Amino acid sequence: MHIRELDATGLKCPQPIMKLTVVSSEMKPGEMLEIIGDCPTFEVDVRAWCQRLNRTLLYVTEEAGYRRRIRIRF
Amino acid sequence: MPERKTLYCWEYFSCSNTACPVYGNRGKTCWLEDSTHCHNRQTTGCIDKGAVCTTCPVFEKSGDLDAIKAFMRKHYHSMVMREHQAELVNRSFVESFAHIIDIVEKLCHGDPTARIDGGGSNLLVRKLAEGINLLAESLSDRIDETHEMAIGICEHYDVLNRIAAGDMAACANEHSSNELIAKLGVLINREKASLVSIIRRLQEADEKLSFAYHQMRDIVDFLPDATFVVDSKGEIIAWNKAIEEMTGCPKEEMLGSGERSYSVAFYGEPRPVLLDFLDEDISNVTSHYTYMKRAGDKLYAEAHIPAFRGRGDVYLWVTAAPLIDQDGQRVGAVESVRDITDYRKAELDRMHLEAQLRQSQKMEAIGLLAGGIAHDFNNLLTAIIGYTSLLQYRLGPASDLHHYLDQINISVDRASRLTQDLLAFGRKRILNPEASDLNQIVHNIRGLLSRLLTEDIRFEIIFERDPLLVLVDRGMIEQVLMNLIANARDALPAGGNVTVRTGIVDHLMPPPGSSLRGDIRYAVISVTDNGIGMDAATQEKIFEPFYTTKETGKGTGLGLSTAYGIVSQHEGTITVYSEPGHGTTFRVYLPVLELAPEMCNQPDTASIQTEFAGGDECILLAEDNEETRDVNREILETAGYRVITAENGEEALGLYRKHRHDLALVILDVIMPLMNGREVYEEIRAIDPAARCLFTSGYTADIIHKKGKIEKGVDFLPKPTRPRELLRTVRAILDRPDACSLVP
């Protein structure tokens, strides 16, 4: 299954979730997206975003010790 | 070495500052004391003291080396201590600032949780740390607010996006720490509700509009007239089924097309479309239409499309009108084409029928005239026949004058047949059935039939060997035969053969397709020609009134229908079999009368010199025609009867009432003044139901018959009345045991 990737590295919060919101309008129910970011509040913001916008956060992984990859199901 | 005098600062400078610890004290040396008030300024610490004392004239002039050494030792130690302390302070600054810079960097990277712990002993650094922590707190609050606003915007964006995609179940979050976001959620929900309401109303309106549109489209589609509509740009916006059939152009191809694509051929023939000329001069297109008229803003026209390749003539009625909207603006045009071919044909048929009716009325008028003449003529003939017979009777058989009287009788016979023909022509003959041999009927009129045919037609009659006894009105059957023969003649314009054949059909073999009964036998007369024949369509209509294939004026269209009616009246039928180019056969079926042949009526061949059958009874003779009344009275009296005469109905009824016990028979003329024969008869029957009556008439009318037959119990003798017939009929009625009809 194709998983879309959204690179929000270098963007400061709340820019990643703003970008995620714009991209989410293009996602269809059941599709997957992975967002990558390094902002200190990135994970907290994405978790809050998923909870508030009723999307399913599947998992969070840390990459290279400074950034996180979060998979979301729409 | 000179002794140096001790100097005191308070003396040297004339100081009056009593607060200074050395003032007035000769035991103390001022540069060794702390917190002196030199130059009215308190000096504390070694630096201040050193800077003041080393430039003070009191110190320079004192010359006290021990004191100076003590002074120097004291201040050097102080300076070392000061340097050490300065280094410690400096190190503390560096560490504190490094920590502060680290925290500030974290804050700058967006970590609102970063804080400066402590701040060290330096007041300035602590102040700076406190300030940065306050700033971090404030920044954290701002970041939280920013995140809440951002995520709120994301939420609302998502909801708006779902609503835009048609998900009306999407609902914005109305709860947020950010008032603007919360209110935005409320606003979105309110607007969504409003939108849903608008959409619902629009859907309802759309449904109504859609229903109305489909209804209108169906109406236009199923209009019987071929109809199309164009908009203001000339593009087709409606093209119904009727016009699809008329032009062969499907709606799918026509709708939306422009550039006068509607200028298609109707029934294969192109012509200018009328709506193109709503605003144009129509003089250029009138040649394409048989009729054209402009009425207001509409155009009306009729077109004739000639017959082509098996299709008959077509007539079209075309109407074109502008399409005006509610604001009175012209938004297009509509044209409808009605196929009025049937209407035109019906109009032609009506005109034809009217012509036939006029012809029929003319024939009817002639028939009335002929009947009237025949009536009067019959009375004259009755007198001639009567007196001739009386003369023959009086002269006796030896007289040589009989030859002249015979000639008179021959002429009277011809005149009598002429009146019968006139009556037949006027269809004023009554159906007076009698048992007759069909062979005999045909035989008797064979001459007349042959005279109906032209010389180039070979005529043959083939008779059935056995007599064909039928109960018919001989005159009527003769008329049927004449009509059929005339029809055969017209079917042989270039000559040919006509064969009349009589026969019998056993009840076991009834003719197919007929309404005949299967349990009786039928006598058959067939008339066959080898002429032009008829197709099936003509055969279907051949017995319909007014149907004729002959030219106008050459046929009434009533010949075969009259024949059919007469045969039907005799409870028989008539059939036709024909093939185009081979000829036609008409067959007349009449029920066989199962009686002995000798019972049938024989032709009047007896000599006029036969004795009159007479009697002595009393007879009332009612007759308005004087000649007829006189001759019949004289015939009856000559035969021995007693006769009372009346000139009209009323007189006859009066005389009957007066002499009814003496009267054995009443002879009534049908048409009489004051009271006709039937009225007199009914009055007499009311008085005496057993009264015997005999009707005579030269002009048979509906007065004495119903359905063309004489009523039961009524006897009838047509004029001209022959003496022998009159006397025989009178004697037969008188000899009848009770009052009953001669006719079964």
Interface residues (C-beta under 8 A of the other chain):
Chain A: K12 C13 P14 I17 M18 L20 T21 V22 S24 S25 C39 P40 T41 D45 A48 W49 R52 L53
Chain B: K106 H109 G110 D111 P112 I143 T146 H147 A150 I151 I153 C154 E155 Y157 D158 N161 N173
